[in-house]
Amino acid sequence: MDRIEIIEVSPRDGIQNDATLLSTEDKLALIARAVEAGAGRVEVTSFVNPKRVPQMADADAVAAGLPRGTGRHIGLTLNRRGFDRAVAAGLDEANFVVVATDTFNRRNQGVDTADSVAAFRAVRAEVPDAIRTGVTIGAAFGCPFEGEVPLARLMAVVEDCAAGTPHEIALADTIGVATPRDVTERVGAVRRAFPDLPVRLHLHNTRNTGIANAWAGVEAGATALDASFGGTGGCPFAPRATGNIATEDLVYMLDRSGVVTGMDLDACIAAAEWLAGRLGHEVPGMVMKAGGFPRAAA
């Protein structure tokens, strides 16, 4: 593949597990930096219970403050109520989450996997044109509570979700346990079963395999990769879940490999540095510390 889309998720996943609560103004500034860096799609917030995820308590205010016509804005939703909020907020897309295991789905959403699939299929059947809607299958490579997720289990969930005609399906390595072989196997299985359904990957770098997994995903035919400035992120409901792959690290690898991303590396580095400053602590990204290569002439 000679082109891949990068979806910037730092305004949502990147800050949802951080002790620092960014202001609405800072979140909008972060989203603007993502667009300026070349991100055509940005996951801007999640419509969830603010008592459980206080970092997302201002989701409606963030949505109201977005400049329209500057890329596509995505809202994460866990249920029908969240989906309806995303529609009411005028976002371009809703990303509906279904977790591959019942235990994690209950922890995350309070219901079994089948109930979340049914909720997704209901909104697609009842309001098919309300908003572009994709599905992210969480813990697609492993679960912190049930352990290994068999390929057969994953594909059963994928098939149930695909019956609801999502615009896109994402496989999420929520706790960062996947290896490149796992990514090749699972992306390949989804593409063989549903060749016309775009596959997106949401990868965490918990065990330092995220960038290798991203490359495996590109080779396996994924069309989009999620990433977060500075490698920030983590799931509040998964023990020891750490950050996403860093946007600037991913852009560097793909650009140097001849894969077009449409993202500007220097702008990504600047955004990662800005975000680290707002959070008040060092972030995991590597290229923001080392810089690109070769350097411009002094």
SULWOQUI-V188775 format. One record per residue. OMEGA is omega in whole degrees, -180 to 180 (none if undefined). Layout:
BEGIN
omega->OMEGA
omega->OMEGA
END
This chain:
BEGIN
omega->-178
omega->179
omega->177
omega->178
omega->175
omega->179
omega->-178
omega->-176
omega->-179
omega->179
omega->177
omega->-176
omega->-176
omega->-175
omega->-171
omega->-178
omega->-176
omega->-180
omega->179
omega->177
omega->179
omega->176
omega->175
omega->-179
omega->178
omega->178
omega->178
omega->177
omega->178
omega->178
omega->178
omega->178
omega->178
omega->179
omega->180
omega->179
omega->176
omega->180
omega->179
omega->177
omega->-179
omega->174
omega->-165
omega->-178
omega->171
omega->-178
omega->-174
omega->-180
omega->-177
omega->177
omega->-179
omega->179
omega->-176
omega->179
omega->-178
omega->-176
omega->-178
omega->-176
omega->-178
omega->178
omega->176
omega->-180
omega->-179
omega->-177
omega->-177
omega->172
omega->-178
omega->178
omega->177
omega->-177
omega->-178
omega->-177
omega->-176
omega->173
omega->178
omega->179
omega->-179
omega->-174
omega->-178
omega->180
omega->178
omega->178
omega->180
omega->177
omega->179
omega->178
omega->-178
omega->-179
omega->178
omega->178
omega->-178
omega->-176
omega->169
omega->179
omega->-173
omega->-176
omega->171
omega->-179
omega->-173
omega->-180
omega->-179
omega->-177
omega->-179
omega->179
omega->178
omega->180
omega->-175
omega->-170
omega->175
omega->-180
omega->178
omega->179
omega->-178
omega->179
omega->178
omega->176
omega->-180
omega->179
omega->177
omega->-178
omega->179
omega->-179
omega->178
omega->-179
omega->-174
omega->-178
omega->-172
omega->-176
omega->-177
omega->-174
omega->175
omega->-172
omega->173
omega->177
omega->170
omega->177
omega->-179
omega->180
omega->-177
omega->-179
omega->-179
omega->-173
omega->179
omega->-177
omega->-179
omega->178
omega->-178
omega->174
omega->-178
omega->178
omega->-180
omega->178
omega->179
omega->-177
omega->176
omega->178
omega->177
omega->-179
omega->179
omega->179
omega->-179
omega->178
omega->177
omega->177
omega->173
omega->176
omega->-176
omega->174
omega->-179
omega->173
omega->-175
omega->170
omega->-169
omega->-177
omega->172
omega->180
omega->-173
omega->170
omega->178
omega->178
omega->178
omega->-179
omega->179
omega->-178
omega->-171
omega->173
omega->178
omega->-180
omega->179
omega->-179
omega->177
omega->-178
omega->-176
omega->-173
omega->-178
omega->-177
omega->180
omega->-179
omega->178
omega->178
omega->175
omega->-170
omega->173
omega->-173
omega->-174
omega->-178
omega->173
omega->177
omega->-172
omega->-178
omega->176
omega->178
omega->178
omega->179
omega->177
omega->178
omega->177
omega->-179
omega->-179
omega->176
omega->173
omega->-178
omega->-177
omega->178
omega->172
omega->175
omega->-176
omega->179
omega->177
omega->-177
omega->180
omega->173
omega->-179
omega->-178
omega->-180
omega->-173
omega->179
omega->-179
omega->175
omega->176
omega->-178
omega->-164
omega->175
omega->168
omega->-177
omega->-178
omega->-176
omega->176
omega->-180
omega->179
omega->179
omega->-178
omega->-177
omega->179
omega->-179
omega->-180
omega->178
omega->178
omega->-177
omega->178
omega->-175
omega->-179
omega->179
omega->-174
omega->-178
omega->179
omega->177
omega->178
omega->179
omega->179
omega->179
omega->179
omega->179
omega->-178
omega->177
omega->178
omega->180
omega->180
omega->176
omega->177
omega->178
omega->178
omega->-168
omega->-174
omega->-176
omega->-176
omega->177
omega->179
omega->-175
omega->-175
omega->179
omega->179
omega->-6
omega->179
omega->176
omega->179
omega->-179
omega->none
END
